[in-house]
Amino acid sequence: MEKKPEFHGSDLEKIAEYYQIPPEEIIKFGANVNPLGISEKVKEQLSANLDIISNYPDRSYTSLKRTISEYCGVSPSCIAVGNGSTELISLLIKQRQSKKALVLGPTYSEYEHELHLTGGEIYEYNLKECEDFCLNTRDFLDSIESGTDLIILCNPNNPTSSAIRQVELKKLLSEAKKLNIFVMIDETYIEFVPDISEITAVPLTAQYDNLIVIRGVSKFFAAPGLRFGYGITCSREFLQFLLIHQNPWSLNSIGAFAGELMLKDHEYIQKTRQLICQERDRLFHLLQNMSGVKVYKPYGNFILVRLMKTGITSSDLFEAAIKEKMMIRDCSSFQALEGEYIRFCIMLPEDNDRLMRCLAAQLGT
């Protein structure tokens, strides 16, 4: 019997080929990308300024950093930009040369991939299903092993869509500071949360030099192909490391120009937040009333669902959805998720309704 391959949320082409469905006909519930697509205003301005590729970008990215500074409310001197958040994560891990790193899981596999390249020890603290994947800060701090020098967490977390409040992050950072532990917080999904000020760690970068907050434009601004990411930190050590080890002009002219446009597009930002917040609340309540599933309070633009009906697996739901040209995420590849889980992101209302009908039909509700 042929073993079905495991698919990542970005494996659209592989999924399309395997199931013989034209890629453009698949609704990408597995990719966690803003369903509005790139802002029309940004597209128009990019089209009118394509000649910028004839020039090198400003090596210091002065204008871009000023825009990020205004967007995040931090000093430009504390900002680093890179070729996607992935580059900055990789450079940070190389700079830290961690001997023992703690990763909050279940989460994005790329963190551990990069850590393995530096040869250090890695261990995990996994969020507990019995606590609805909400972090027990005291228990997490008590779990820190001797010799730990790096903590990595994603907030809101992928795939659980749970979030740690800023007040709890402050407790974590204070303890980490005492233990000489550096903390990296990936805020890829922060713009989707109901109240950003309640969750973001950006204001804490002014108080803790053992912290870096990393963000990008792949998900909220629907631009994964742009490869623009930025980090916020008061760690002079890391910022100096970048000056030596980061490739010059790491971010191309288009990326730098588009990044500024995106962060200034307040109308698009407001429209996106309104859509996601309304649809997330609506779907959460629908799922709470659907038999055969357990749903966890979401903070990102995606929802984690546990399948509780006997005989229904995450693979079954993936198959049912993809046959109706909807690609959700089968979470069986997340090793710390014990049970049958699926994850899907918030799309346009009519697409969300299609998915809810598909789930209800499979669950017999």
Helices and strands as residue ranges (DSSP letters): H 12-19, G 23-25, E 27-28, H 40-48, G 50-54, H 62-72, G 76-78, E 79-83, H 84-96, E 100-105, H 110-118, E 121-126, G 129-131, H 137-142, E 150-154, H 166-178, E 182-186, G 190-192, H 196-199, G 202-206, E 211-216, G 224-226, E 228-233, H 236-245, H 253-264, H 266-288, E 293-295, E 302-307, H 314-323, E 326-327, E 329-330, G 331-333, E 341-345, H 349-363
